[in-house]
Amino acid sequence: MSERSDHDLESDLRRLFDDERLTVRVAPGARDAVIAGARRVRRRRDMAIAGSGLAVAAVVVAGGVMLIGPQGADQQANVAAPGTEATLSTAASSSAKPKPSRSRVEKEPQQPEQLEVPDSAPAKKPPPKQPSRTPESRVPTTPAVTSGPIGPTGWARIQLGMSYEDVQQAGYLAEDAAPPQGCTSYPLTAGTDQVSTVVISEAGVGRIVAGANGRTPEGIGIGTPLEQLQNTYPGGTSAEGEYRVDTSVGSTYVFTVPGEGAAVSAFALTNGNC
């Protein structure tokens, strides 16, 4: 039912106040005051209704903005056009960028590079066997010199006055040769054709005995005739089958001559100690 207009309300009030049946006597101007008050009440009611309508509209608009704001353009289309929700939703979902799918093919792990190993490692050579060492005084060596004349001081590396240990270390004595006790004869292990033995005492080498091929620096040796011996060493002296020749260094050659007209059968070099 539609509400009545202000003109109709005013007409009704005029009829009411003009009705003769009204027993109350109306003061002058009261009718106009009531009509004016009714107008004000009506106007206020209309304004309240209009204000409530605007408030509702504002709430609706704000709600729509809140619904539309965080959504994309595709979702606004869904709200704006009811009845087309399925179509617009499909379009929105189709327009969205698909997420890249992770490849199912995993990269094969790289195998570590394998070093080639020979079928069989070369066998290590054993270290060379070291010869066992013995005391130097008991280890003979090969003599460096095994030939030469028997000179006034000695022969080869054997010299008059040389110690027993030095002669053995030089390699001229046997390994099991014992130290001398007094004048002791030692056969040589090398050069025996020139020197057969040496006589050593605590004072050292005292005599060098020539071998079959032994010779003095002047070439005198076993088999040399007595005349040649005397001509070579004219200053020598004869006594009891020996011809002795003193040298300038204090040593003496002792030649054995069996008799008159014979040849040298043996000789030695001595310093007088043996």
C-alpha positions in Angstrom: 0.0 0.0 0.0 1.4 3.3 -1.1 1.8 6.0 1.5 -0.3 9.2 1.2 1.2 12.5 0.1 1.6 15.6 2.2 -1.3 17.2 0.3 -3.7 14.4 1.3 -2.6 14.5 4.9 -3.1 18.3 5.0 -6.5 17.9 3.4 -7.5 15.4 6.1 -6.4 17.6 8.9 -8.3 20.6 7.4 -11.5 18.5 7.2 -10.9 17.4 10.8 -10.6 20.8 12.2 -13.5 22.2 10.0 -15.8 19.4 11.2 -18.7 20.9 13.1 -19.0 17.8 15.2 -15.7 18.7 16.9 -16.7 19.8 20.4 -13.4 21.1 21.3 -12.9 24.7 20.3 -9.7 25.1 18.4 -7.6 28.1 19.2 -6.8 30.4 16.4 -3.7 29.3 14.4 -3.7 25.8 16.0 -4.8 24.2 12.8 -1.8 25.6 10.9 0.6 24.6 13.7 -0.6 21.0 13.6 -0.4 20.8 9.8 3.2 22.3 9.9 4.2 19.7 12.6 2.8 16.9 10.6 4.8 18.1 7.6 7.9 18.1 9.7 7.3 14.6 11.0 6.6 13.3 7.5 9.8 15.0 6.2 12.0 13.6 8.9 10.6 10.1 8.3 11.3 10.4 4.6 14.8 11.6 5.2 15.4 8.7 7.7 14.2 6.2 5.1 16.4 7.8 2.4 19.4 7.8 4.7 18.9 4.1 5.6 18.7 3.3 1.9 22.0 5.1 1.2 23.7 3.3 4.1 22.6 0.0 2.8 23.8 0.9 -0.7 27.1 2.0 0.7 27.5 -1.3 2.6 26.7 -3.3 -0.6 29.2 -1.2 -2.6 31.9 -1.7 0.0 31.3 -5.4 0.2 31.5 -5.6 -3.6 34.8 -3.7 -3.6 36.2 -6.1 -0.9 35.1 -9.1 -2.9 36.4 -7.7 -6.2 39.7 -6.2 -4.9 41.8 -9.3 -4.1 40.4 -11.3 -7.0 41.7 -11.2 -10.6 39.9 -9.7 -13.6 38.5 -13.2 -14.4 36.8 -13.5 -11.0 35.2 -10.0 -11.4 33.6 -11.3 -14.5 32.2 -14.2 -12.5 30.6 -11.8 -9.9 29.3 -9.3 -12.4 27.6 -11.8 -14.7 25.5 -14.3 -12.7 24.4 -17.3 -14.7 27.7 -17.5 -16.5 29.8 -18.8 -13.5 30.8 -22.1 -15.1 31.9 -20.4 -18.4 33.9 -17.6 -16.8 35.5 -19.9 -14.2 36.6 -22.2 -17.0 38.1 -19.2 -18.9 39.8 -18.0 -15.8 41.3 -21.4 -15.1 42.4 -21.7 -18.7 44.0 -18.3 -18.7 46.0 -19.0 -15.6 49.6 -19.9 -16.3 50.3 -23.5 -15.7 53.0 -24.2 -13.2 56.1 -25.7 -14.7 56.1 -29.5 -14.0 59.3 -31.0 -12.7 61.0 -33.2 -15.1 60.7 -36.8 -14.1 63.9 -37.7 -15.9 66.6 -37.4 -13.2 70.1 -36.8 -14.3 72.2 -39.9 -14.0 74.9 -39.5 -11.4 78.3 -39.3 -12.9 80.5 -42.2 -12.3 83.9 -41.4 -10.9 86.7 -41.8 -13.3 88.3 -45.2 -12.8 92.0 -45.5 -13.0 93.4 -48.3 -15.0 95.1 -50.7 -12.7 97.6 -53.1 -14.3 96.8 -56.8 -14.0 99.7 -57.4 -11.8 101.9 -54.8 -10.0 105.6 -55.1 -10.8 107.4 -57.0 -8.2 109.7 -54.9 -6.1 113.3 -55.8 -6.4 114.8 -56.8 -3.1 117.5 -54.5 -1.9 121.0 -55.7 -2.6 122.4 -57.8 0.1 125.0 -55.9 2.0 128.2 -57.9 2.7 128.8 -58.6 6.4 131.5 -56.5 7.9 134.2 -57.9 10.1 136.9 -56.0 11.9 139.1 -54.2 9.5 142.2 -55.8 11.0 140.8 -59.2 10.0 139.5 -58.5 6.5 142.2 -59.0 3.8 142.0 -57.0 0.6 143.6 -57.6 -2.8 147.0 -56.0 -2.8 147.3 -53.0 -5.0 150.9 -53.9 -5.9 152.2 -57.4 -6.4 155.3 -56.8 -8.4 158.4 -54.6 -8.5 162.0 -54.6 -7.3 163.0 -55.1 -3.7 164.4 -51.7 -3.0 166.4 -50.3 -0.1 163.2 -49.5 1.9 160.9 -52.4 0.9 158.8 -54.1 -1.8 155.5 -53.0 -3.3 153.5 -51.7 -0.3 155.4 -53.6 2.3 158.0 -51.4 3.8 160.6 -52.1 6.6 159.2 -51.2 10.0 155.5 -51.5 8.8 153.2 -52.9 11.5 151.6 -56.3 11.4 148.1 -54.8 11.2 149.1 -52.6 8.3 150.5 -55.5 6.3 147.4 -57.7 7.0 145.1 -54.7 6.0 147.0 -54.3 2.8 146.0 -57.9 1.9 149.4 -59.6 1.9 148.7 -61.9 4.9 146.3 -64.7 5.4 143.0 -63.9 7.2 143.8 -66.3 10.1 147.3 -65.0 10.6 147.9 -64.3 14.3 149.8 -61.3 15.6 153.6 -61.9 16.0 155.3 -63.0 19.1 158.9 -62.1 18.6 160.2 -62.3 15.0 157.6 -64.4 13.2 157.7 -65.4 9.5 154.5 -64.9 7.5 154.0 -66.3 4.0 152.5 -63.8 1.6 149.2 -64.5 -0.2 150.1 -62.5 -3.3 153.4 -61.8 -5.2 155.1 -64.9 -3.8 157.2 -65.3 -7.0 159.0 -62.0 -6.0 158.7 -62.1 -2.2 158.1 -65.4 -0.4 157.8 -64.3 3.2 158.1 -61.4 5.6 159.4 -61.5 9.1 157.5 -59.3 11.5 158.0 -58.5 15.2 156.4 -56.2 17.7 158.6 -53.5 16.2 157.2 -54.1 12.7 158.5 -55.7 9.5 162.2 -56.6 10.1 163.0 -58.7 7.0 161.7 -59.2 3.4 162.7 -62.6 1.9 162.9 -62.7 -2.0 161.1 -65.3 -4.1 162.4 -67.1 -7.1 161.9 -64.0 -9.4 162.8 -61.4 -6.8 165.3 -58.7 -8.0 167.0 -55.6 -6.6 166.6 -52.4 -8.5 170.0 -53.2 -10.2 168.7 -56.6 -11.4 170.5 -58.8 -8.9 168.6 -61.9 -7.7 168.6 -65.6 -7.3 170.9 -67.2 -9.9 173.1 -64.1 -10.3 176.8 -65.2 -10.4 179.0 -64.1 -7.6 181.3 -62.1 -9.9 178.4 -60.1 -11.2 177.1 -59.5 -7.7 180.5 -58.2 -6.6 180.9 -56.0 -9.7 177.4 -54.5 -9.1 178.0 -53.9 -5.4 181.8 -53.6 -5.0 181.5 -52.2 -1.5 180.0 -55.4 -0.1 181.6 -57.7 2.4 181.8 -61.6 2.3 181.6 -63.7 5.5 180.4 -67.3 6.1 178.8 -67.7 2.7 177.0 -64.4 2.6 177.7 -61.2 0.7 176.3 -58.2 2.6 175.6 -54.8 1.0 174.7 -51.8 3.1 172.3 -49.2 1.6 172.3 -45.4 2.1 169.0 -45.6 4.1 170.3 -47.9 6.8 169.0 -51.2 5.5 171.2 -54.2 4.3 171.0 -56.7 1.4 172.1 -60.2 2.5 172.9 -62.4 -0.5 173.6 -66.1 0.2 176.4 -67.5 -1.9 177.3 -71.2 -1.2 180.9 -71.0 -2.3 183.6 -69.6 -4.5 182.4 -69.3 -8.1 178.8 -70.1 -7.2 175.7 -68.0 -7.8 173.2 -66.3 -5.5 170.9 -68.9 -4.0 168.8 -66.5 -1.8 168.7 -63.0 -0.6 166.7 -60.7 1.8 166.4 -57.1 2.8 166.6 -56.4 6.6 166.8 -53.4 9.0 168.5 -55.5 11.6 165.5 -56.1 13.8 165.0 -59.7 12.6 
